[in-house]
Each structure stands twice: as structure tokens, then as C-alpha cells.
Amino acid sequence: MKVYSMKDVRNVAVLGHSGCGKTTVCEAVLHINGVTKRFGKVEAGTTVSDYDSEEIRRKVSINTSVIPVEFEGKKINLLDTPGYFDFVGEAKEALSVADAALIVVSAKSGVEVGTEKAWELTEEMNIPRMILVNGMDDENADFHKVVEQLEEKFGKSIAPIHFPFHENGKFNGFVNVIRREGRKFSGDKVDDCPVPADVADDVEEARLLVSEAVAETDDALMEKFFEEEDFTIDEINDGIKKGIVDGTVTPVLCSSAVSTIGIYVLLRQILKYVPAADESGKALTALNSDGEEVEVEVSENALFSAFVFKTIADPFIGRLSIFKVMTGCLKKDMMIKNVNKDSNEKAGHIYVIRGKEQIEVDELKTGDIGALAKLSNTSTCDTLADSKFKNTYAPIKFPVPYQKKAVSPLARGDEDKMASAISKMLEEDKTLIFKVDPETKESVISGIGDTHLDVFVKKLKAKYKIDVVLSEPKIAYKEKIRAAVTHRHKYKKQSGGSGQYGDVQIDFSPNFDEPEKPYVFEEKIFGGSVPKQYFPAVEKGIQESVRKGPLAGYPVVGIKAVLTDGSYHAVDSNENAFRTATVMCFKEAFLKAKPTILEPIMNVEVIVPDDYTGDIMGDMNKRRGRVNGMESVHGKKQKILAQAPLSEMSSYATDLRSMTQGRGDFSMELSGYEEAPQDVCNKVIEAAKADK
């Protein structure tokens, strides 16, 4: 593959609802350009994009694949992303280096949840976009209806620059709305033809939509639009190119990828309207050593810098760091620096990757995407650069995973092996989090959803030969007392020789001043009934006791212990005896002091479209939650603020998706601890007894 200058490279992230045809579009692009001799099919597991064993088994994309194609002397890097919500991190990686997004929409199904999610991602990351209505050869395809849905959902930026027509029920061509000229498909050619009479009115309606969108890009055009003057072809093309960058114009095209119809036209429109790295008009920014945003010159003659947006960790090929050249040029065997880690790396072999294929090249210029193998200290979101380049590019903002499961190896003794394999998987997937819970001591894996975690388990076995079991993680409950008691315990043991003697009287009470502190210990001994040298042993007994409470074995918090009396034996008393006496005194007193279970309470923020607010609030009440307020947010959505017990939120990521058809998002963080209702306390205590 030849080396391309930045003006000849376009990076396009392919987004859309799962099953809308994204991978098939990429496969069609490869096929018409002669890269593949046979047209790969998702159902057969033969596509270039979906090469992972799990992707082939599930027949859906799981990872973002880079698909470079050479077309008419230029290079288009397609980034085929998963449409399934659990793998949104992959889409974010692709968008972090994309010049534009191609949102694929099913001509049969129309605007789906994944379409909305894709649009929201492009809005969030400020990425230009085009829309491809795919599957026009389906007997239930309805382009006009899809455009209406797009306009209703996304507003005036929708600009259908093509309008399809059929002959004898077969998708056979389209009308170029801008030129009002027909284009008829003939094999891999597109021939001119008259505009079919049955779509003439639709074409004029589409032309109006295009004109309305283009008018938003310029005051003079807006004035001309209101005066009902027709725009020239150049005015429309210039307006689209300008509007696609600032989001005021979203061109809509049509295709049948499975038949490769409309794919040539799609590629030409990408080259025509998608800006190259130096054409977007947007400044490239990075962060200096103080974390301040600074502008960076986009030029092939500038110092080399690149952003690592994805990592592939494979037990056979090793680590592959996939990057976009942001400035300058990377050449083979060049010494470079990881600015984030302040460490040196060598660009030994430079690759262009196409699915799982690695094509070696000698250099890559600004705007292009490539890969380096076996970098020793580089991970996703790192900046690689010339040693004189001191800035770093802002990291990708990945979604926080809230679907948690305890993970343990099926085979005993594989804990270290499992942890090592998971650490490698975390290099690939930044939406997975693995940690040992400090409260419960469990190993916990967090993902975006159930499917995400299921794929994690399957990959762990396929790549690293480790079988693991997922289970519900333990809730970090706590125990406390609600009443004050005074209790005395005498520990006396004689077994020949010196014995054991410790006698303590302790006042136990709730610590209202510091309820989250495990314990406060004081002594108020008069007359030397307990010698001072045993005070530390008594406190040690308290310290030991609060680690595992008498009710269910959970840590105790908010207790005040005051040593008020006791006795000792001149020969048999020692530190161990007083510690043991204290432990026994604590246990007996605790059970008399109206003990209870505290459960963790989460602050929850749920963002959903207006239509779902009633269902969400009703569901929150069923989870013993409290809705504390609501506020409107962008896009006809509501942010619901609530508090709910953690024990009721374990499956919320999946449940919320089900309730809102995937349109809802949420976040949560620990608010504090509250007394659990008696029925919950009973269940927790019974569960603890069953585990013994």
C-alpha cells in the first residue's frame, strides 16, 4: 500500500444500530475495489471486519476494525464499529480519530435506538456525519418514510442528496437531488437517465430539505432561501461541505450494500464532502504539561505526534498499538517518545491493518491510521511523538461500567493466572474494570452490560485458556447498635501452671458524632481496678471485634466503648486475657444493644426521554428508592435524581435498557449507609448463617 499525504486521507467511523448493515457496507467497499475476490458475509463468518472468534460465533461486531481502501487515488480508512450498546467504548475509540461518521440506517427498519445513540455520540464528540440508508433492495424498504423519521428525530440538518427509484420492484437507481438528474445502475457503472415521473414530487420535496439545510450555513443563502430563489449547484455543494463540518447539514444517501449498489457513489461523496485533516477548520488541540489546552499545527512538516486510540492484546501476536498520526510523519525504525509515560519507544515495523491483516509500510503521514507492534510501555490514549513534542492529546472519555460481577477461576490455584490474563484484556477494553473489593475481598469485574461480561468470559477462555465463574458480588453491609448498654465479662481459665484472668466492664453506645468511624475507645478507670498496661489490650479487643460483627459478620461502625471497671489477678492476668475478655464482652453486649444492619445507599442519576419518566420513577419506588428531583436536559430528556439501596441496583444496567429500549443512561456513586428494613436485615443474617 502506497503512502498518502494528509489531503488524500479520510477517516470515517461507520456507526448505526446492530444489524443495519455496517459490516456489509465495509465488505462491499472492499469488494468493489478488488481487495477481496469473494464478498464476505456476516452470517457465514467470512467478513474482513468480524474476524474475532466471538464475532463469528455471535454474528455481530464486537470490536472496531480498521478497513483501509484505496479509491480514485485517495485513501479512505473505514472504522467498522459495533452497533450493540455494550460495546460503545469501541465506537468512542473510532470517533476519537474520525474525520466524519457514516451513520447506517436500515431502509426497512428506519430510525432505531442505535441510530439515535450514534447521532448522540457524534453530537457529544462534535464529529461531522453523513447518513446512508442501506438495504434499498428489500421489498419493505421505504426511503421516503426513513427520511421523514430522520427529519422528525434530528431536525432541519437532514439533507437527502439522493432519492432512490425502482423498476419492476427492483432498486435500480437514484436521482441526484442537487442536479435533478437521474442515475441508473448498470453493473459497476452509473448511467444518466431521466428522472422517473413517479418520484419527481419526492425529489422536489427532498430538494427543499437540502436547500433548507444549506441555507443555515450562510446568511446570504438564508436570505435567498426566504425569497424562494433556487440555489446554484455550486452554492449547494459549498454549503454541504461547510455545513457538514459545523453540523448544520447531514447528507443522506442510499444503497444496497449486499448488491454493492450505490457503494461507488458513497465513496465519491465521502471524498467530496468529508474534510481532510487540514480542511475541517477546527483547531487541533492538545494538553501541555500543566494540563492547559494548546493549539497544535496540523502539518506533515511539523514534529511527529500520534494518538493511540486502540490496543489489541493477543497471546500470539502480542500487543498491537493502533494510532492516528496527528502531525508530522512517522518513519520506519524511528525513535519516538511516549509523552504520557516519559519513556522511549522504537517504531520498528509500521503496519497498516485491514481487519486482522497487517500490511507493512515504510512511513505514515498526518491524518493516516497505522499500528506498531510490541511497544513496551504504551497503552490506549497515550501520545507517541518526537522527543521535542511535549504535549499530550486528551484521553477518550469512556463510559463508566456499572454492571458488576464477582469473578473467580473454575480451577483452584488459578487466581494469579486469571488476574494476569484479565490485566491483558483491560489493555484492549477500557470499559472493563477489574479490582478486588476492599470490603468483601472479592475479585469484581465491571462491564457495560450482561453481553459485555459474557463476551469477557468467552474471550478469557478462548485467548488465555482460563475458565471463570461469574456470580453476584457480595454487598458490603455494615453493622451497628442503636442503644446503649453496660456489660461485664470475666474471662478466667486455669489449666495447670499460670492461668488466664481478665475482667472488664464496658459501656457501649452509638457514636452519633462520628457514625462512619468503626469505633472510639476511652477508659474511665478509678482506683486501678484495671492496670494501665492492659488498656491497649482492651482496645485491641475492640479493634478485633469491629472487623466482623456478631450479627452477620460484617464490619461494625459507629460504636463508642468506654472501659469503666474490671479486675485483675497479680499472677494470671496478661494482655491476651484482657483482649479475650473484651472480645467476649463486645459480642454479648452488641446483641443486647438493638443491633441492626446498615446497607449502602447510592446516589443515582438516570437520563431518559420524557416518555419514560413515569416508568422509571415507578420502578425506582419498587427498588426502595427515593426520587429526589427531576430536571430537563438537552434533547427532550429528563434527568431523574434518586437514592436507592445498592442491593436493589445490581441488575439496573440491564433493566434500564429493557425499560427504555436502550435509550436510558445512568450513573451512580455511594452516598452513605442507612439502616436496612427488618425484612432485609433478616435476609442478610440468614444468608450469613447459610454461608457458615
N, C-alpha and C positions, 0 to 999 in steps of 0.2 A: 504494500500500500504506500502510495506516494505521500510526501509531506505537503501539507496545505497551510497557506497563510491564513491569518485570522479573518480576513474579509470573505474567505471562501468556506468557512466552517459555520454550521448551525447546530446547536444542541437543543433537542426537542424532547421534553418529557411527555410520554403517552399515558394519559390518565383516563379514568372512567369506571363505571360500575362493573363489578365482576361479571364476566360472561358477555360483555358488549362487543368483544372482538378486537381488543387492543393487540394481543399477541398475533392474531391472524393478520392484522394490518401490517405489523412489522415483518411477518413472514412473506406477505405479498410484496413488500418493498424489496426484500432480499431476492425474491424470485424474479421479479421483472428486471432486476439489474444483473441477473445472471450469477449471483453469488451462490444460489442453491439450484441444483438441477431438478430436484423434486420439491413440490410445495408441501411443507411440513404441516401436520395437523395436530391440534391440541389433543383431540380425542385419541390419537394414535401415539402420542408422546414423542413426536418426531420434529417438533419445532426447535429452532435455534435458541430462542429465548428461554423456554422452560426445559432446562437440561437437568435440573436437580431431581434426584430420585423421588422426593416427596411431591414435587410439582408434577412429575409424570404420573405418579400414583393418584393424586387428587384431581388432576386435570385442571388446575388453576395455577396462576403465577403466585409465587411466594417471595421471590427476590426480584430486585430491579436488575435487569440485564441491559448491557450496553450493546446497541446494534448499529455499527457504523456502515454507511453505504456511500459509494461514490456515484454522483449523479450529475451529468452535464458539466463536468469539470470542477465540481464542488463536492464537499463532504457534509453529509448530514448524520449526526450522531443521535439516533433514536434511543431513548431510555424507557424501556418497556417496564412499567410498574405494576404491582399487584392491585387489583381492584377491591380485594377483600379488606374490610375495615381493620382487622387485626394487624395488618402489615403496613399501616400508614407511615411508619418510620421509613420504609423503603421509598415511598413516594416523596417524602420530605428530602431524603438524600438526593433523589433525582432533581427535584425542583431547585435545590441549592446551587446547582451548576447549569441549569437550563436557561437558554435564551428565550424560550417560549414553551407553552404547554399545548398539546393537542388533546382535547377532551373528546373521547369517542363516545357516541350516543347510539343506542340501538334504534334503527328505523322502525322496528316493531314495538319495542317496549317504551320508547320515548325517554323522557327525563325520569331518572331513577334516583334513589338515595345516593348512590355512588357518584352520580353526575353532580348532585348538589355538593357533596363532600369535596369533589375535585375542584369545583368552582370556588368553594370556600378556601381551599388550600392555595389556589392561585391568588386570591384576594389577600390572604394572610401574608404570603411571601412576595406579593407585588410582581407577579410574572405575567407577561403578555400571553394571550391564549387565542387559539382557533378551535373550532368545533367541527368534527367530522361525523356526519350522520351515516352510520355504516349498516350494511345489510339491506340495501335498497332492492335486492333481488327477491327478498322474502315476500310471499303473497300477501302478508298483512302489513307490509311497510307503508308508512304514511308520512311523507316528508312534511307536508303542509301542517299536519297535526303536531309533529315534533317541533317545528319552528314556532308554532303558537305556544306550546308548552315552554319552550326556551324563553320566548319574549315575556310570557307571564311570570316566569320564575326569576329571570335575570335582568329584565328591563330593556331599555332602548339601545343597548350596545349591540344587540343581536342583529347581524347583517348577513342574510343568506345571499352569497355572491353567485351561487349555482342553484338551479332549480331542476330536478330530475324529470324525465318523461319516460313513458313506457310504450312499447309497441307489441301488440298481441300478448299483453300481460307480462312482457319481459322488460326489465330495466335496460334501456338501450341508449341512453344519452342524457344530456343536461343542457340547460340554457345558461349561457354566460349572462348573468343578470346585469352586469355592468355594461356590456356591449350590446345586450339584447340580441344575441346571436346563438343559434343552435349548435351543439356539438354532438355528433353521433359516434358511438364507439364502434370500431371495426378492428377487431383483434387488439394489437397493441398501439393502434393508431386512433386518432380522434379527427373525424372529418367534419367540415362545415355542413350545416343543413338549416332549412327554415325553422323558425320557432313553431312548434306544433300548436294548432289552434286551441286544443283543449287545455293548454297550460298558459296561454297568453295572459289571461287575467291574473293568474297566480304570479307570473313573472313580474307584472307591473306592481302588484302588491309587495313582492319581495324587493323590487327596485326602490319603492317608497321607504321600506325599512332600512335599506342600505343608505339612502340619501339622508334619512333622519339621523342615523348613527354618525355618518360622515360630517353632517352639519355641526355636531357637537365639538368637532376638533378645531373649528376656526370661526371667529366672529363674522368674517365676511361671508363664509359659506352659510352660516346660520341666517344671515340677513337674506341671502339669495334663496334659501330654502323657504323662508316665510313669504317671500314674494313669488313662490311657486315657479321659480326658474329651474330648468333642468341643469344638473351638473355635467361638466365635460368628463370624459373618461379619465383624463389626467388628474382632474380635481378629485375624482372618486379614489383613484389608485393612491394618490398622495395622501388623501385623507385617511384611507385604510392603514397605510404604513405608519402614519403619525398616530392614529387612534389606537392601533393595536398595542403600542408602547404604553400609552397612558391609560388604557383600559376602557376608552370610550367606544371602541369598535371591536367586535368579536366576529370575525368572518366565519360563515357556516358553509361547509362543503358537503358533498355526498359521495358515497362509494359502495361498492360491493367487494370487500377485500377478498372473500373466498374465491371470487372470479377474477380478481385483480383489476376490476373495472373502476376507473376513477383514481387509481393509485399514482399513475404518471402525473395527472393533473394536480393531485395533492402535493407531490414533491415540488412541482413548479411553483405552486402557491406558497409553499414554505420558503423557498429561495426568494420569492418575490416580496413577501411581506414580513417575514421574521427577520429582525435586525441581527447583524453580526455583532461580535463582542464590542467593536468600537463604534457601533451605529445606534445604540439604544438611547443615547442622550442622557443616560443616567450615570452619575459618577460612581466609579468603583471605590469602595471604602474598605479600610482595614483598621485594626486597633493598634495603637502604639504601646510602648512598654508601660504607660500609665493608664491604659485602658480607654484612652480617648480616641474618638473616631477621626481618621485622617484620610485624605483623598489619595488614591494611587493612580499613576498614569497607566492607561491601557495601551501598550505598545509592544511590538515584537523586539524593539531595540532597548526596552527597559530591562532592569535587573530581573532575572528569572524568579518567579514565585508561583506556587501551585497550592491548591486546596485539596486535601484528601477527603473525599466525601463518602467513601465506602471502603470497607475492608472485607476481603474473603479469606477466611482461615480454613485451610484444608489440610488434613493429616498427611496427604500425599504430595500436593504441590507446595505446601507451606503457605505463608501469608502473602497475599496479593493486595497491594495498596492502590486503589483506583483514584485518580486525581484529575482535576481540570487545571490546565496551565492558565493562570490568571494574567500573568505578564511575562514578557521575555520569551526565552526559548530554552528547552531542556535538550541537552545532547548526551549521547551515549558516553558512559564512563565519567560523567561529570561529578565532581564532589559538591554535594549540596548540604544544607543545614536544616535540621528540624528546629524551627524557631521556637515552638512551644516547649520542647524538651531541652533546648540548647545543646543538641548533640549532632554530630556529623553523620551523614549517610552517603553512600555511593550509588549513583544511578547506573548500575552495571548494564543490565539489559532493559531496554524500554519496549513496552508492548502496547499495541492497540488490541483491545479484546473485543471479540464478537461472540456473545454467549459464553461458552466455555473455551472457545478457541483463542489462542494467544498468537498475535502476529507481530513479529519483531520489527521495529523501525529504528532508525538512527537518531531521529530527533522529533520533537513535537513543539509546535509554536502556539502563541497566545490563542486561547479560545478552544483548543482541542482537548480531547479526553484520552488518557492513557493509563498505564499501570506499571508499577515497579514491584518486583518480586523480592521477598525475603529481606525487607528493611528491618533492621534490628530493633529500632525503638520508635516506630511510627504507628499511629492509630488514627481512627476516623476523627475528622475535624482538626487534624494537625495541619500546620503550614510548612511546606517544604520550599526552600528558597536559596538564592545566592547568599553567601556569608555576609554580604554587605546589606542585605534586606533585613530590616529589624522589626517589621510589623507582622501581625498575625491576622488571619481572616476570622470573622465572627463565627462561632460554632453554630451548628444546626440546633434549633430548639425542638428536641424530640418530646413527644407526649409522655407523660408520666404513667407508668403501668400500675393499675390498682387491682388486677386480678391476681391474687396471691395463692400459692400452694406450697405446702411443706414437701420437700423433695428428699428422698433417701435412696441409696443404691439397693438393688434387689439382693446382691451378694454381699455378705458381711466382709468387712475389711476393705471395701472399695471406696470409702469416703474420700480419701486423698485423690484417688484416681478420678472420681466423679468431679471433685472440685477443680482439678486441673483441666479436665475436658470442658467444663462449664465456662471457665475463665477464657478459653479459646473461643467459645461460642459468643461470649459477651463482646469480643472484639468485632465480630460480624454484625451483631444485632444490638444496637444501643437502646432498644425499647425493652430489653430484658434486664432485670436487676436481680442479682443473687447476693444474699447476705445471711449471716447467722443472727437470728433474733436474740438480742442480749437478755431479754426477759425469759423466753421459753427455751433458749439454746437449740432451737430447731433451725435447720437449713431451709431457707424460704426462697422460692423463685417467683418473681412477679412479671406478668406479661399483660398485653393489651386485652386479651380475651381467652376463652377456652381453646379456640382453634390455634391461637398463637402458642399456647402452652403445650398443646397436643403435638404440634409440629416440633417444638423444642425436644420433647421426649423421643419422637421418632428420629430426629437428626442425631441426638445423642447416641442412640443405638446404632444407626447406620454408619456414622462417621467415626465414632470412638468406641464402639462395641460395649457400651455400658447400658445396662437395663436399670431404670429407676422407677420408683413408685411415687405418684403424687397423691397427697391427701390434704384434707382441710387443716390449715395451720391452727395451732392452739391459740386461744385468746389470752392475752396477758392480763388476767384478772388480778385484783389485789384484795386483801382482807383488812378489816379494821373493826374497832369496837365502838359502841355507841353509848356506853355507860361507864361510870367509874366504879371500881371495886378495890377493896383491900384484901390481899390474900397472903397467907403464910404457909411456907413449906419447909419442913425439916428433912434433910437428907442425912440418913445415918446408916452406915454399913460397917459390919465387923466381920472379918474373915481370917482371924489369926494375925498376930502382929499388930502393926498400926492400922487403924480403921479409917473411915471416911466420915466426916461430920461437917455439915453446912446447914445453917438455919437462916432464912431470910423472910422478912415481911416487906412487901412492896405494894405501894399504891399505884394502881394502873388507871389511867384516864385518857379520854380523847385529847389529842393535841390540836386545838382549834386554831392556834396561831400559825402552825406550820403543818397543815394536813397532808402535804405530799412528802414530808420527811419521814423516813422509816421510824425513827424513834428519837426521843430525847431522854437522857438519863440524868438523874440527880440523886444525891444522898442527903438525908437529914437524920443522921445518927447522933444520938445523945448518950453520953456515958460510956462510949466504947463498946457497945453491945456487939458491933461488928468492927474488927480492927481495920484501919485504913488500907493495909496491904491487900485486903480482899475486895476492895471496891472495884479495881479493874477486872477481877474475875466475875463479879456480878454483872458489870457492863458487858463483858464478853458473852455471858449467858444470854443477855437481852439481844445482843447483836446476832448471835447464832439463831435465836428463836424467831426473829422477824424475817429471816430468809425464807422460811416455809411455815406459813400459818397453820394453826390447828384445824381450821375448818376444811380446807381443800388443798392445802399445800402451796398456796400462792403467797407471794411476799406480803408482809404486813406493813401498813403505813399509818402515820398519824397517831402514834401511841406515845404517851408520856409515862415513864416509870420512875418512881421515887422510892428509893430504899429508905425505910423508916425505922426498922428494928430487925432484930435477929439475935443469934447467939453463936458462940464458937467453943471449940474444945482445944485446950492448950496443946494436946498431942495429935489428935485425929483430924483437926481442921487443916485444910490446904486449899490452894486456888481451884483445883479440879472439883473439889467437893462443893465449894460455893458456886462455881459455874453450873454444876449439875443441879444443885438446889434451885438456882434461878431459872433454868430451863423448865424444870417441872412446875415451879410456881407460875411461870408465864403461861404454860399450856392450860393449867387448871383455871387460872384467873380469866384468861381470854374467853373461855367457853361460858363463863358466868357474866361477862360484860356486854351482853347483847351484840354478839359478833355478826358481821354481815359481809357480803361480797361487793366489791366495787368493780364496775365494768368500765372499759374505755369508751368515751363518747367522742364522736368525730364531728368536726365542722364540715359540712357538705355543701358544695356549690353545684347545682345542676343547671345546665343551659339547654333549653328545649324550645322548639317552635311554640307559638302561642296556643295552638290547638291541643297540646299535650299537657298543659299546666295542671288541669284538674286531675288527670290520671296520675301524674307524678306526685301531687300533694296527697292524694288518697293513698297511694302506695307507701309514701313516707310515713303516714299515720299507722299503717299496718306494721311497719317496721319499728314501732315505738319511737318514731322520730318526732321532732318538733319543727314546724315550719316557722322561721323567724322573720321572713320577709321576702319580697319579690322586687325586681327592678327590670325595666326594659333594657334590652341590648340590641345592637345592630342586627338588622336582617329579620325583623318581626319575630324576635325571640325573647324569652324571659329567663332571667337568672333567678333561680329559687335558692334561697339561703336557709339551711336547715341544720339540725343536730340530730344524730342518731347513734345508737349503740353499734360498736364495731361488729359485734356478733351477728347483727342483722344485715350487715353490708357485704358479707363475704362474696355473694354472687351478683352484686349490684351492676358490675360492668356488663354482664350478660343480660340481666333482667332489664336494664335501662334500654339496651339496644333492642330488645324484643318489644318493649312497650312503645318505642318511638320509631320502629323500623330503621334503626341505625342513625336517627337524626339527633339524638341526645348525646351530650358530653357531660362529664362531671369530674370534680376533683374533691379530695378530702384530706384533712390533716387532723391530728389529735388535738382535741380541745381540752380534755382533762378526764377525770374519773368521777362517776356518780354511783350512789347506792343502786344496786340492781333490785328489781322487784323480787318478792319472796319466791315466786314460782321459778324465776331464773336462778336464784340462789340455790334452791333445792336441786335443780338440774345440774348445776355446776358441782355441787357437793356429791351428788350421786355418781356423776361421771368420774370424779376423782377417786371415789371408793372403788369403782369398777376397774380403774387402771392399776390399782394396787395388787 
